[in-house]
Amino acid sequence: MQPTRVAKPRPNYFYDYRASVSEKFIRRGLYVCCRSLPAAILLAIAASLTLELGNLLRTGELIRLWSVASQTDLTFNLVTVVLCSSVLLAALLSFFLLQTRPVYLVDFSCYKPPDSWKWPRQWHSHCTVACKKFTPESIDFQGKILARSGLGDDTYLPPGLAQQPPAISMSDARWEFEQVCFTAVRDVLAKTGVHPRQIGCVIVNCSLFNPTPSLSAMVMNHFKMSSNVINYNLGAWAAQ
C-alpha cells in the first residue's frame, strides 16, 4: 500500500505585476487615474442628475412640482437653487476638464560614450605636462582637485583632448556636441514615441560652447522641427 501524498498548501501571495509590466507605466497610470478622478466623479453626478430630471419629466412629477412652486413663494428660491447648482457644476467641470496639466518629466536619456572616450586618471598628469601650458604649481593644484573630485578611471572626455596638441577647434567642439546631444535626443524621442514636429519648445543648456547659429537651432534643424518652435539657448557660467 502506497502512502498517500499530502498536498502542500500553496503560498498566499499577490501576483507581482513588475515581472510583466514596467513599474514606470504603473505609476503613470495611477497618476492619470488620480488626476481624472474628480472630473469623473463630477461627470457621474451630472449624468445621475440628468437621468433623474429626465425621469421626473417623463412621469410628470417635474411639471407638477413646478406648478406647485409657481403658486407659492418657493418659485424664486427653486429657480435660484437650480440655476446656481447648474452654474456651479458647469464651472467645476470646466475647471477639471479644461485646465492645462503641468508636465514635469515624461522621460529622459543620458549619452553613454564609447569606451575609447575613457580617460584614466594617470593620463591627466601626462597630458597636462605634455601640452606645456601649465606651471608646476598649476599642475599640482589640478592633481589635488582631481583627487578630491571623485572622478575615477571610468570618466569620459572627448577624444580630442588626448591628442597632442589637443584638438580644441570650433569644428571639434561642434562634433562633440552633435555626438552627445543628438544621440540623447534621438533616444528620448524613441522612448516616448514623440515626433519632432510635435515639440513646441527646445531648451539647450551649455556653459562654455556657444556658437552661432545657436545649439538649440542646431537641434531644431537636425531633427526637422517646426519653424515656430520656441527655443532657448542658455550659456555662460550661469547656465551650470
Summary of the structure (lengths in Angstrom):
residues: 240
radius of gyration: 33.1
end to end distance: 81.0
largest distance: 103.1
contacts: 473
relative contact order: 0.06
helix: 59%
strand: 5%
